[in-house]
Amino acid sequence: MQQSIILDIREFLELVAQLPQWLLYFGVPALLLLSGLILAIVHADRAFPPVALFLGAVGLVLVASIAETLGDFMVWAALYLAVAALTRLLFFIPFPQKKKKDRDEDIYAAFHAPLDEGELLEEAPLVMSAEEGELQLAHVDSLIGSLREKELTPADRLELDAVVRTLEDCRGRALTAAEQRTLNDCLSSVLKLSAKYSL
């Protein structure tokens, strides 16, 4: 078994030795530069050191197949370290980063989806009177007050704040069908949080 592995390694090194020497010397440093550029663009700074170490080990194996003296190793190692240092500078370039929407914004946008879709027109029929809306809001307000006394997680507190802001749009007036659905979504969210914190 061990002899078979040794033979496979020897065959691999013999095959590598047949490659152009310039490719063996400069292939891995070029690959390191390309990998560093990609990692810098995606802002994956922490991934660069392990990638550089792995490619360095691969490069040493490749250079070992053609190196004749210790000086060959030293020259290649100096070249690789220089490329690694220059590649590391790429991470200081302010590449544009995709903006992440806050969960708060996502929740608020979800509750106001009918508004964005143009479903709430001025001539839309009213399906819930202001009095009925206030009754539901009173129930929701009591649950919100109890939730605020709890130690909510940051994400749950953001969700609750988004619900509160949304409910302000439903106060003191009759509601259309789309607005009623928004109110029901808020109530559902509050009930879910209430169950989570055993209210």
TAURTA-V249225 format. One record per backbone hydrogen bond with DSSP energy under -1.0 kcal/mol. NH is the residue of the N-H (numbers start at 1). CO is the residue of the C=O. E is the energy in kcal/mol with one decimal. If there is no record, write none. Layout:
NH_CO_E, NH_CO_E
This chain:
5_1_-1.9, 6_2_-2.3, 7_3_-2.5, 8_4_-2.2, 9_5_-2.2, 10_6_-2.4, 11_7_-2.6, 12_8_-2.2, 13_9_-2.6, 14_10_-2.5, 15_11_-2.1, 16_12_-2.5, 17_13_-2.3, 19_16_-1.8, 24_20_-1.6, 25_21_-2.3, 26_22_-2.6, 27_23_-2.1, 30_26_-2.1, 31_27_-2.3, 32_28_-2.6, 33_29_-2.2, 34_30_-2.2, 35_31_-2.7, 36_32_-2.7, 37_33_-2.0, 38_34_-2.2, 39_35_-2.6, 40_36_-2.4, 41_37_-2.1, 42_38_-1.9, 44_39_-3.0, 47_44_-1.0, 48_45_-1.3, 51_47_-1.6, 52_48_-2.9, 53_49_-2.4, 54_50_-2.4, 55_51_-2.6, 56_52_-2.1, 57_53_-2.1, 58_54_-2.3, 59_55_-2.8, 60_56_-2.1, 61_57_-1.8, 62_58_-2.2, 63_59_-2.8, 64_60_-2.0, 66_63_-1.5, 67_63_-2.5, 74_70_-2.1, 75_71_-2.5, 76_72_-2.2, 77_73_-2.9, 78_74_-2.3, 79_75_-2.2, 80_76_-2.9, 81_77_-2.6, 82_78_-2.0, 83_79_-2.3, 84_80_-2.6, 85_81_-2.3, 86_82_-2.3, 87_83_-2.8, 88_84_-2.0, 90_87_-1.5, 91_88_-1.2, 92_89_-1.7, 93_90_-1.5, 95_93_-2.2, 106_102_-2.0, 107_103_-2.6, 108_104_-2.3, 109_105_-2.6, 110_106_-2.2, 111_107_-2.2, 112_108_-1.3, 113_110_-1.2, 116_112_-1.7, 117_113_-1.9, 118_115_-1.0, 119_114_-2.5, 121_119_-1.2, 124_121_-1.8, 127_175_-2.5, 128_175_-1.7, 133_129_-2.3, 134_130_-2.2, 135_131_-1.7, 136_132_-1.9, 137_133_-2.5, 138_134_-2.3, 139_135_-1.6, 140_136_-2.3, 141_137_-3.1, 142_138_-1.8, 143_139_-1.6, 144_140_-2.6, 145_141_-2.4, 146_142_-1.7, 147_143_-2.4, 148_144_-2.2, 150_147_-1.5, 152_150_-1.4, 157_153_-2.6, 158_154_-2.0, 159_155_-2.1, 160_156_-2.4, 161_157_-2.4, 162_158_-2.2, 163_159_-2.1, 164_160_-2.4, 165_161_-2.2, 166_162_-1.9, 167_163_-2.5, 168_164_-1.2, 169_166_-1.2, 170_167_-1.6, 175_128_-2.8, 180_176_-2.4, 181_177_-1.9, 182_178_-1.9, 183_179_-2.4, 184_180_-2.5, 185_181_-2.3, 186_182_-2.1, 187_183_-2.4, 188_184_-2.6, 189_185_-2.2, 190_186_-2.4, 191_187_-2.7, 192_188_-2.1, 193_189_-2.1, 194_190_-2.5, 195_191_-2.4, 196_192_-2.0, 197_193_-2.0, 198_195_-1.1, 199_194_-2.7
